[in-house]
Amino acid sequence: MELYPAIDIRGGRCVRLRQGDYSDETVYGDDPIVVAQSFAQSGVTWIHIVDLDAARSGDPVNRTIIRELTKEVGALGVSVQTGGGVRTLDDVRELSAAGVSRCVIGTAAVESPELVTEAAAAFPGGVAVGLDARLLPDGRYEVAVRGWVTGSGHDLFALVEKFDSSGAAAFVVTEIGRDGMLTGPDSSGLARVMERTSVGVIASGGVSSIEDLVALRELRGGGRSLLGAIAGKAIYEKRFSVAEGVVACRGHE
């Protein structure tokens, strides 16, 4: 399992939201490129980028930053996975041309599922489906769209099964209630996702400690382990270093 340290960009700055709430923001740095370089020098093979402005409005205002960031860490041998506002094949094409290795399609995957199949065929290995879900009081997981602002009415597990044969290289699965809360990942929900697909699953949301990463590394579903784990706030709050997270995810020095 690989560690995907996260950089969420809003207004050109590196920030974190609590539970996807745009009114509950903490700024962790004015230059996402500097943050990315520090991550790249800590032994990771991937960095996870989210354009929060684009996720909410569809306007890719931070794409120039993402392009430069991708260039800088690419020179250090690190791949970039990017989501937020990836709504058309042209978006995937533009980000791929900028050096992004994998584009995460979220809102558009739910609203225009054919885009995933089309983009995955055009860019093999270069597309992931982002499924951001809220655990409801009745136990259902409802996928949210448009920067987590709107409920889609779609069930998480039904969408996983729907996209299983789409050609996507990965699912990036977030339980929104845990995101930015440092309350631990939703292991049971992630295991249920893995049981329903042969596609690699990347866990997002709730990681608070090295112990959480070890638990995710050891998690099994459908006879498989997770492809990766995204961590953001825990790194910025210095719960563990990126280098320590890499070791925990891989299970060796």
N, C-alpha and C positions, 0 to 999 in steps of 0.2 A: 504494500500500500504506500502511495506517495502522499507527501504533504503538499497541499496547495495553499500557501499563504495568500491572504486576500487583500486586495487594495480596492476600496470603493471610492469612486471619484464623484464629487459633486462641486460644481462651481470651480473646477480646476484644482480642488484641494482633496487631500486624503482624509476621509471621514468614516464614521461608523454610525449606523442607525440602530435604535432599539426596536425589535419586532417590526422592522420595515417602516417605522413611523418617521416621516420626513420632518416632523416638528420636534423630534427627539434625537438630535444629532450631536456627536462629539467630533471635533476636528483633531486629527492626529498629525497633521503635517501639511505645509503649504505646497510641497513639491512631491507628487506621487512618483516621479522618476527617481528621486533620491532614495525614497523608501524601497522602490523596486530593486535598485542597485544593491542596497544592503541585504535584501532577501536573496538576491542572486548569488551573492558572495558567501552565503551560509550553507550551500550544499543542496539546494532544491533543484529539481528538474523542471518544475512548473510554477507559474504564478497565475493566480486567478484575479481577473480585473472585472469590475462592474461599473458601468457608466450609469450612475443613478439618475442623472438628468435625462438621459435618453430613455431609460427604463420607464420613467414617468410620462414623458411628453413625446417620445419618439424622435426628438431633435438631438442628433449626435454632436452636441457642443464640445465634448471632450475628446473627440476622435483624433485631433492633432496630438494631444498629449499621449494618447494610447499608441499612436504610430511611433512617436519618439521613444516612448518607454519600451516598446517591443524591440526596437532597433538596439537600444542600449543593453538590455538583458540578453537579447539574442547573440550579441557579440561575446557573451559570457557562457553561451551554451544552454540557456534557459528558455523554455517554451512558454508562450502566453496563451491562456484560455480567457476569452472575453465574452461578457454578456451585457445586456442592457440596451434596449432599443434596436436589437437585430430583428428587423421586421420584413426584410425583402431579400431576394437573391442578390441584388446589388449591394446591400449591406454586407453580406457574407463575402462577396467578391472583393469589395473595397478593403475589408479588414484582412482578408487573406493576402491581398496584394501588399498590405502594410506589414506582413510577416506574422500575423496572428496564426497560431497553429490550430486552434479549435474555437469556433464561434458557438456560443450558447444561445439557442433560440427558445424563448420563453413564451411571452404573450402571443407571438405569431404562430407558435406551434399549436397552441390551443385554438386560436381563431382561424388559422389557415393551415391545417395539418399537412396539406400537400407540399407546403414550402419545405418541410423537413426532408421529405423524400427527394424532392428536386435538388435541394442544396447538398444533401449527403451524396447523391449521385454525381454532382458536379465537383465536389470537393471530398473525396473519400478520406475518411478518418478525421475530417475537419469540422464536424458538426456534432454538437451535443444538444440534448433537450433539457431545458431548465424547468423543473416542476417544483413550484413553491406552494406549499400546502399549509392550511390551518387545520389543526386538530379541533373538531367541533365537539360540543358537549355530548352529542349522541354517539361519539366515537368515529364518525366519518372524517375523512381527510378531504377538504375541498381545496382545489387548486385556485390560486389567486393570479390575477394578471395586472398589467399596467402599473408596474412598480409596487405590486402587492396591495394596491389601493382597492381593487375590485374583485369580488368573488366571481368565479366563472361558472359555478354550478356543476363543474365536472369533478368526478371522483379521481383521486390520485392513482389508485391501483388500476382502474379502468383505462386511464391514459397510458400508464406504463405498458399494459398489454397491447394497446392500440399502436404504440410506437416501437414495439419490440422488433418488428421486421422492416422498419423504415430506413435502415442503413445508418442510423445515428451511431456514433462511436461511444457515447456515454450518456447517462442520465445524471444531471446534477440535482439532487433532491434536498430541499430545505423544509424543515418544519418551522414556520414563521414565528410561532410563539416562543421558540427557543433562541431565535437569531439575536445576537448581541446581548443575551441575558446571562451567559456563563452558567447555565443550569444543567449542562450535560446534554449530549446528543440523544436523539430519539431512536435508540437502538432497535426497539421492537418494530417500529414503522419501517426502518431501513431494511431489516431482515425480511419483512413482508414484501418489500419492493424487489429485493434480490430473488425471492422465490418465484416472482412472476415474470422474470425476464432473463435473457441470456446476455443482455447488454451490460457493460460495466457500469457500476454505480459509484458516484462520488457523493459523500456525505457532506452536508452543509448545515451549520446552525447548532449553537449550544456548547461547542468545545470549550472547556474551561481549564483543562489541566493535561499534563502528560498522561495521567491515568485514563482520561477520556480517550486519548489517542490510542493507547494500548488496547483499551476495550474495543475500539472500532477496528483496530488491526486484527483482533481475534474474533470479531463478529462473523458469523456465517449465515448464509441464506441460500437455499437452493444448491447447497454443496459448494458455494463460492464465497470468496472474501470480497471486501470492497476494493475498488480500483484506487480510490483516494479519499482524503479528508481535507476539507477546507477549514482553515482557522484564521480568525481575524482579530477580534477584540482581545482574546486571551494573549495574543502576541503583543498587541499594542499596550496592554495593561501589565506586561512583563510577568505573566503567569509562567511562561516558559519562553526560551529563545527559539528562533527558527531552527538553529542547528540542533537543539535538543529535540525539537519536534520531528525533524528528519529522522533522527535515530530511533525515536519511539515508533514512528510509522513503519520503518523498514525492519525493525526488530534486531538490528545489529549495529555495531559501531562502523 
